[in-house]
Amino acid sequence: MRDLYNNLAIRRAISPVSVADNTAQVSQIIDRQGFDSLVFGIAIGSVADADATFTVLVEDGNDSGLSDAAAVAGSELNGTEAAAGFQFDSDNQTRKIGYNGIKRYVRLTITPANNASAALLSAVAILGHASLQPTA
């Protein structure tokens, strides 16, 4: 039986937000304990500024507060941070980036540039390959 529902968990990463400046949007710290895979899903709403760009950074570490945070090497990502980024003409699209490293804690940062108008975005963390099933 193909059962995805009982084999994954979804966590809030970045709550829906309207960003009208260049403030970085930093996700919740995602604890991977009990899961072997992680994908961040990014939902983009309307992007009003005609020249805005948004870069994506994935960081990991073993400290629960990520005091040891380091940028994740490209070899530990599924997809690229560049492909997960977006710009002014990416209205109502989605992006994803996967993490296949070994660190316990991971976070996502979306950083705008040239953004002076409302840009709507949010992100979720999808944890998979649970060690205990079914997941809550």
PyMOL commands that set and color helices and strands:
alter all, ss='L'
color gray80, all
select helices_A, chain A and resi 5-7+74-76+81-84
alter helices_A, ss='H'
color red, helices_A
select strands_A, chain A and resi 8-19+25-26+30-31+35-47+53-61+70-71+77-78+86-87+94-99+105-113+119-130
alter strands_A, ss='S'
color yellow, strands_A
deselect
rebuild
show_as cartoon
